[in-house]
Amino acid sequence: MSVKWERESEASQGTLTFDIDVDTIKKGIDQAFKQTQKRIAVPGFRKGHVPRTIFNQMYGEESLYQDALNAVLPDAYDAAVKEAAIEPVDQPEIDIVSMEKGQPWTLTAKVAVKPEVKLGDYKDLEVTRQNTRVSNAEVDEDLERKRQQQAELVLKEDGAAEKGDTVVIDYVGTVDGEEFDGGSADNYSLELGSNSFIPGFEDQLVGHKTDEVVDVNVTFPDEYQAKELEGKDALFKVTIHEIKEKQLPELDDEFAKDVDEDVDTLDELKEKTKENIKEQKQAAAKAAIEDEAIQKAVENADFEAIPQAMLDDDTNRQVQQYLAGMQQQGINPQMYFQITNTTEDDLKDQFSADAESRVKTNLLLEAVVKDANLTASEEEIAQEVKDLAEQYGMEESAIKQALSDDMLAHDIEVKKAVDLIADSAKQTLKKDEEAK
């Protein structure tokens, strides 16, 4: 096969010129004739049985060329791409140069290819120092959150409602003296200070007692889910039936055992809480270092122009992954777009904003894989299959069927590139620490 690749200057595209040999053409013409023979009727012959010589006399062998080309082109193009050692990222634009009888056919393909990356510095990069120390105050805050979660609501016999209390209320809302949809409820439990109602509503119930009827005047926000209520003044007649206050447990050994059955004392719970916060901070620090180091490596590299097809593919992939995540939560795409009052195009616009950054990051990591000669061993691929099977609750055979070894190896190698960049990064002082 004769193959010639001409890359356009400073562009991620070029022209691939290739020939299809005579033997391959003959096989394609034979295949095209067999398909055509089934469809045509010639006087004196049963349908589907016209001889090749008669067909050629009546229609000419050239009438089979287009179907023959359609039959042989995919394999011929793939072979030419492989020989030219290029990585197309979009469907090619095929043009016919020549299709002479008895001669190789010559075609050209205008191809968008993966952009070339010229790496800059990607090791020993300076990144912001991450603080993973855990203070006693952070431990106390976490324990206080646990206390709040363990709190019981106790009926307040006397006294007025305060922030943090839960009130059981009836309410009827009106705008311009008329009730509106969704503006009333009976025996509704509302935690004051939760900010779950219209701004100002909860504040106006503070200081009132059981059995009181309170006029609550509020203004709906300018951007409100019910368009007809946007910016409107409303009056709510609110009847307070009950006031309940939180009763917090004592911060002692019994509390510790209630919160975590694996500990026996409050001191043990504090130590475990400190370890958990430490792990969370270390994970967050690792992620922050990776992000900053990779971003700097991207900034240090030079990229050819990114083909639009790669940006579109990335955007579409992000959209599908996002909608799949919604689906797992029981929200199908139609429901999601209805709830958010958006369209799929809106979601695409949202993800397309960072498409170039994501594509450049992927290209950078793949370039690092090649530059550092990072590879995935058979043992690492097997372990990746096990990890994915455990993560998604699937059989290993199902993972192998869904993902080829090449795909798994690619992911492992990219992870190694991330680790190489991040692990070699040097953490420097933050600006506010440098000033001290």
N, C-alpha and C positions, 0 to 999 in steps of 0.2 A: 504493500500500500504506500502510495506517495502522499506524504503529509507535510504541510508547511504552515507554521504559526507565525503571524505577524501581529505583535502587540502594539497598540497605539501608544504614542508617547504620553507619559504621565496620565494614563487612563487605565481603568480596570476593565478593559475590553480589547478585542482585537478580531482579526479575521483568520479563520482556520480553513485552509484549502486542502481538499483531499480527493482521492480517486477511489472509485469502486471498480474492482477488476472484472474482467470479462466473464470469468467463471461464476462469480457471484451474481453478476447481472443475468446470466443465462438461467441460474436457479430461480431468480426473482421473476423472470419472464415466464418460466414454466409454471411457477406457482400462480401467477396472475392469470395465465391461460386456463388453468384448471378451475379457478373461481369464475372466470368469465364464461367458460364453456357451459357451466350449469345454468346460466341465465338466458342464453341466446337460442333462438330457433331458426334453423336454416332449412328451406324447402328440400326435401329428399332425405333428410336425416332426422332421427329422433332427437327431441330436445335434450341437450346435454351430451350429444354424441358426435358433434361436428368435428371432422379431422382437423388437425393443426394446419395442414397445407391449404385446405379449403378456407379456413378462417383467415390465414395470412393473405390469400388471394383476394378475399372479399373486403377485409378491414385493414390489412397491413399489420405487421408485427409491431410497428410503432404505436399502435393504439393501446398496447399493453404496457408501454413504458411507464406511465404514471403510476399504475397499480404496482408494477414491479418495483419502482423506486420506493413507494410507500412500504413495501414488504422488506426491502433490504436496508433502507436508510438507517433505522435505529441502531442496528448492530454495527454498520459501517461508521456511523458518527461516534459511537462509543469507542470503537477501536481507534479512530483518529484522535479522539480526546486523550486516550491512554498513551498513545505513541507520542503525542505532543506534550504530555506531562502537564496538563492544565487542569484547573478545577472550576468548571462552569458553575454559576450560581443562578442561572435563569435559562429558560428555553431559548434555543438559538434561532436566529433568522436565517433560513436556508435559501440560497439562490443557486440556480443551475447554470453552470458555465458551459458545459457541452454534454450532449447525450447522443453521440454519433453511433450508428449501427456498427457492431463489430469492434468498437473501441472502448476503452475504459471511460466511464462517466466521471466528469469532474464537477465538483460542487464547492461552494463556499458557505461558511457558517459564520455569521457575526455573533460573537460570543461575549457575554459579560462573565468575567472570571473573578475569583477571590482576589482581593487587593493584596499587593505586596506590602510587607511591613519591614521598615528599617529600624531595628531595635536601637534604643539608646541605653542608658544605664537602667538596669532593673534589679540590681543587687546592691546591698549596703545603702539603701535609701534612708534618708532621715524622715522620721514620722513623729507625730505628737505623742508624748509620753502618757500612758494610761495609768490612772490611779486605781489599784485593786485593793487598797486597804479598806478594812471594815471598821467603822467606829462603833462605840457603844451606843451612840444615839441611833444609828441605823438598826441595830439589833432591837433597841427599845421600840422603835417605830414599827418594826415588823411584828413584835409581840403585841403591841397595841392594836394593830390590825386584826390579829388573831382574837384578841379579847372582844373587839367589836363584832366579829363574826360569831362568837360564842354568846353574845348578849341575848338576854330574854326580854320580851316586852311585857311590862307589868302595868296594869291599869292604874292611872293616876286619879286617886279619889278626889283630892283637893288640889288647888293650884292651877295656874294658867299654862297654856301650851308654850313650850320653848323649842328652839332649834334643836334638832336631833330627836324630838318626840314624834310619834306617829299618831295622827288624828284619823278617826273614822268619821266620814262626812257624807252628807247629801249636798248636791249642788245643782243649781239650774242657772245657765248662762243666757243672757239676752244681748242682742245688738240692736240699738234703736227700738227697744221695747219688744223685739221679736226673738223667740227662741230659735236656735240654730242646731243643725245636725251635729251630734257629738258633744254638745254643750251641757249635758246633764248626766248625773249618775247617782246611785244610791249606795250607801254603806261602802264608800270608797276609802281604802287605806292609803294615806299619803304621809310620807316622812318629810317633815319640815326641814328645809335646807338641802334636800336632794336635788333641787332645781329640775324636777321632772315636769313641772307645770309652767305655764306662761310666766315670764319674769314679773315679779311683784306679787304674784298670787299667794305663795307660801308665806312671805314676810307679813302679809296682812292678817294671817291667822295667829301669829305669835302674840301672846299676851291675853288671848281669849280662853274662856272656860267651857266645860261640858254644858250642853243644852243651849248655848248661845247661838243666835243667828247673826251672821256677819255679812255685811255688804262689801264685796271685794271688787274694786274697780281696777281694771287692767287695760292695756292697749296691746293688741296683737302685733307681733313683729312685722316689719315691712316685707320680709321674706318668710312666709308661713306656708305650711303644706296645703292648707285650704286657701286657695287664691282669693276666694270671695271675702275672707276675713282679714286679709293683709292690711295692717295699719288701722284697723277699726277699734274703736273704744267699746269695751264690753263690761257688763255688770253681772256678777255672779252672786246669787243668794246662797249662802253656805250655812248649813246647820251642822254643828259639831255634836256628835253623839258620844264619842269616847276620846280620851286622850291617854296614850300609852307611852311610858318612858322606858328607856333601856336600863336594864339592870346588868351591870358588867360583873363577870366573875372575878374573884380575887386572883392576883398574880402570884400563885403559889404552886406547890408540887402537884396538888390535885388538878389544877388547871393544866399544868404541863402534861400530865398523863391523859387528860381528856383530849388535848390537842394532838398528841403524838403517842401512840401506844408503845413505841419503841424506847421511850425515855421514862425515867422514874422520878426525876427531880427537875425543878425549874432551872437549876444550873446546867443540867444536861441539855435541856431544851434551848437555853441561850447559846450553848456551845454549838449545837447542831444548826441552829438558826444562823450563827455566824459563819459556819462552814458553807451553808447553802448560799448565803449572800456572796461569799467569797467566790464560789464556783460561778455564780451568775455574772459577777463583775469580770472574772477572768475570761469567760466566754464572750462577753460584750467587748472586752479589751482586744481579744484576738480578732473579732470581726472588724473592729474599728481600725486596727493596724493593717489588716488585709485590705480593707477598702481604700485606706489612704495610700498605702504602698503601691497597690495596683494602679490607682489613679495617677500617681506620680510617674509610674512606669509608662503608662499610656501617654502622658504629657511629654515624656522624653523620646517617644518613638515618632517616626514619620510614617504616615499612611497614604497610600494612593486613594483616589476618590472612591467612596463607598457606592457600589451600584444600588440603585433604587430598589431592585429586587430583594437585596439582602435586608434593607430597612423594612420593606413590606413584610417579608417573611418573619422577621423578628417581632414586628407589631402584631401580626396575626397570631403568632405563637403565644405571645403574652396575653392577648385577649382570650384565646381558647383556654389557657391555663387558669386565668382568673374566673372565667365562667364555670369551668370544671370545679374550681374550689367552691363557688357558690352552690353548684349542684350538690356537692357533698353535704352542704348545710341544709339541703332540702329546698333550695331556691333555684328554679329553672330560669333560663335566660329571659323568657317572656315575662315572668314574674319580677325578675330583677329590674328590667328596663321599665316596667310599670311602676314599681316602688320608687325608683330613683328618678323617674320622669326623664329618662335619657334613651338614646338609641345605641345600636352597635357602632355606628359611625362616631358618636361622642366618645365611646370607650376606646376606639381606635385612635382618635385624636389625643386622648389622654396618654396612651402608651407610646404613641409615635414621637412624642416630645423628647424622650430619652433613648430612642431607638439607636441613634448613631453612637451614643456613648456605650450602650450595651454591645453593639456589634464590634466597636473598636476594642473593647475589653476582651471579647472572645478571640479576636484576631491576634491581639497582643499575647494572650496566654498560649495560643497555638504556636506562635512564633517562638516563644520561650521554650516550649516543649522541643522544638526542632533544634534550637540553638544550644540547649543544655543536654540534648540527646536523652530526654526522659522517656522511659519505656515502662510498660505494664507487664509484669510476669504472669505466667499461667496461674500461679498460686494467688496472686492479687486479684485476678479476674474471678477465680473461683470464690474468693472471700467476698468480693463485691456482689456476686450472685446471692450468696448466703445472706448478706446484710440486707439486700433489697427484698428478698423473700420474707425475711423476718419483719422488716419495716412495714411492708404492705400486706402481710398475712397471706402470702401466696406460696405455691409450690415452686421449688427451684426450677423445675422443668418448664413452668409457665414463664418464668423470668427469662430463661434461655431462649424460649420460643419468641418472646417479644423483643429481646435485645440481642443483637449479634455480638460476638466477641470483639469485633472492631469498635462497635459503639461503646461497649463497656471499657475497653482499653483507652479509648479517647477520653472518657470521663475521668478515669484514674490518672491519666497523664496530665490532664488539665489541673486536677487537684494537686498533683505534685508541683506543677508550675506555680500555683497559688502559694503553696507552702514554701517553695524556694524563695519567692519574692518577699513574703511576709517574715519568714524566719531569719532572713539576712538583714531585715530592716533594723535601723538603730533608732531607739526611742530617745527623743530630745526633750528638754524641759519645755513646759508650756510657757507662753509669754508672761502670764500673771505670776508664775513661779520664778521666772528669771528676774523679775523686778524686785523680788524680796531679798 
